[in-house]
Structures are given as structure tokens and as C-alpha cells.
């Protein structure tokens, strides 16, 4: 990504040729956001689009009782706000940085012009939207998994500090710790913990195997574990 963070698996930029990536990024304006800053706000009628080039954000909504429900994480190479640009909808979720982030911001008109001019970018956008819809459908089976994800991240960080071993790919934890063990530590159902680990796996943050957990994105996991719905930092 021309000196930026490597595109997350399944991200828009990961589907594009170098020429199309350069074309898309050259169309917008570089923006920087500090940790806990909102990149997009739920209910905002604006139609601009952000392409993440570095850093990670959490995508969430506030439900009627005031709780934040986490939909997922978005990493480098992913696009934010594309549906608002395409359909003219108000924002249906907020995107908040869990660490310092850099984006390329395009107006809705610029983004639509890119899709009309470069069919391969339009097809890649369809692929990312389809992947998000599929993930959302799966999440309905166990929506609590996203709320548990942060507690699972805290457990993994503690294990990394106590039992982790540095390897070229990240930090590996080799311990006879089952999903049921993690569930018991955080007071959640094993099935919910399994879904939470799947969320982290799908984003390329961790890799799990028999009696082995590899943390590939320690920096991202740490920022996510410490992020709070109200924008404060945890312990």
C-alpha cells in the first residue's frame, strides 16, 4: 500500500490492482484521527467516504437502552461510509478510532465518479459490501459475541504477557487453554467466546489452533482491549 499498513484481509484495497489503488487514493484528501476520535457519526447525513490507510476503527451503534453494540472492526484498506455515498442514507453506525488512524476522504460525488470510471473498483466495492452483509447475517446468530470480543481480547493480552513467546509472525501462546476456560474467566458462554474469537480471526488479528494462539496484530489487539464505548481508556 505504498508505505502504508498492509491491507486487512478482504478489504477493498486488497481486491484492487496497484494502479486502481493509486487512482482511488489520489482522488481524495488525507485525514488523520487520534485514538478514540469519531471518523463517522451515527445519524450524520453527510455522504463522504473514508478509505483507511493505517490504523483500526470499531463500528458500532447505540441501542435504545444506551448500550453500545459493536458490529465489528475495520482495518487498513477498508472503506467506511460507502453505503451513504451510494444510497444517500444517513449514517447507520459510528466509526471510532481505537488507535491513531489515517484515511483518504472522498466526497460522495468523487466516490461515485470513481465507481463509474473504474469498473474493477466498483466490483471490489460490491465484494466488500457482500462480505459485510454475510458477516452481519452470521452475527445475528449470536450478537453478544461482539460485546464479548473486548473481554476476550483482555484475556489474550494477559496470556501474551504471562506465557507469550515472540516469533516472526507475532506473539504465540502455547497453553492448554480451551474456549471453555476463557468463557469461565469472563463469565460468558463458550459458544459466545467461539464467535468472539472468530471475529478476531476474520480480521487477521489472531490465529488459533490446537493448544496454540498466535497474536498477529498485538498493537491492534491492545488498542481494542483498552477502548471503551464512552471514549475513555481502560486499565
ABEGO torsion letter per residue (X at the ends): XGGBBBBBBGBAAAABBAAAAAAAAAABBBBBBBBGBBABBBGBABABBBBBABEBBBBBBBBAAGBBBBAEBBBBGBBBGAAAAAAGBBBABBBBBABBBBBBBBBAAAAAAAAAABAAAAAAAAAAAAAAAAAAAAAAABAAAAAAAAAAAAAAAAAAAAABBBBAAEBBBBBBBBAAAAAAAAGBBAAAAAAAAAAAAAAGABBBBBGBBBBABAAAAAAAAABBAAGBBBX
